[in-house]
Amino acid sequence: MSDDFLKNGMPLWEDLIAKATKLHSSLKATILAVTAYLEAFQKIADSATNARVSERWRWELERTGASTGTALGLHLISDR
C-alpha cells in the first residue's frame, strides 16, 4: 500500500469507527426504550387478565349463591 492511501484513508476509517460507535449507542438506547415500553404494556395486559379472572370469580359466586360471609366470599366481593 502506498503512504498516500494510509495518510488519506486513516481519517475515513476513524470517521467510520466514530459513526459505528454512535450507531451502537443509538441502537442500545432504542432497545432499552422498547424493552421498557413492552414491560409497561405487559403490566397493562396482566392487569386486564387479572381483572377478567376476578370478574369471573365474582360471577361464579353470584351464580352459585355462595355466602359473602365466607372468607373467600369477602375477599372476592371486596375486589369490586
N, C-alpha and C positions, 0 to 999 in steps of 0.2 A: 504494500500500500504506500501511496505517496504521502509525504509530510503535509501537503496541501489538504488532502482529504481528512487527515486526522485533525489538523488545525481548524478547518471549516466545518467538519462533521461533528465535532465534540459538542458545540452548543446545541445542535439539533437533538443529539441524544440526551443531553441534560434537560432540554425542554420536554422531550418525550417522557422522561422519567418523572419530571415535575407534574406533568398532566396526568400520568398514570397514578401517581400518589394522590392527587386531588380527586380523581375518579374513584379510587379505592375508598377514600374518606366519605365521599358523597354516597356511594353505594352502601357503605356500612351504616351511615346515618339513616338512609332510606329503609334499610332492612330493620333497624331498631324501631323506626316510626311505624312501619307496617306491623311489626310484632306487637307493639303497644296497642295499635288500633284493633287488631284481631283479638287480643286479650280482652279489651273493653267490650267488643262485640260478643265474645263468648260469655262474658258475665251477664249481658242482657239476655242472651239465649238461655242460659242456665236459670236466670230469674223467671223467664216466661215458662220454662218447663216446670220449675218448682211451683209456680202459681197454678198451672194446669193440674198438677198432681194434687195440690192442696184443694183445689176446687172439686176434683173428682172424689177426694175423701169426704168433703162436706156433703156432696151429692149422695154418696153411699150412706152416710149417717142419716140423712133425711129420708132416703128411700127405705132403709131398714127400720127406721123408727128408733134408732139407738138413743138411749137416755143421755142427755147432756150432763148428767151428774157424774158420769164415769170420768176417770182421769183422761182417757183418750178423747172422750166427747168434749170435755172442757178445753183441751189443747186444740182440737181441730176447729171448734166453734170460735175460739178466741183469735184465730187467724184472719177472720173476716175484717 
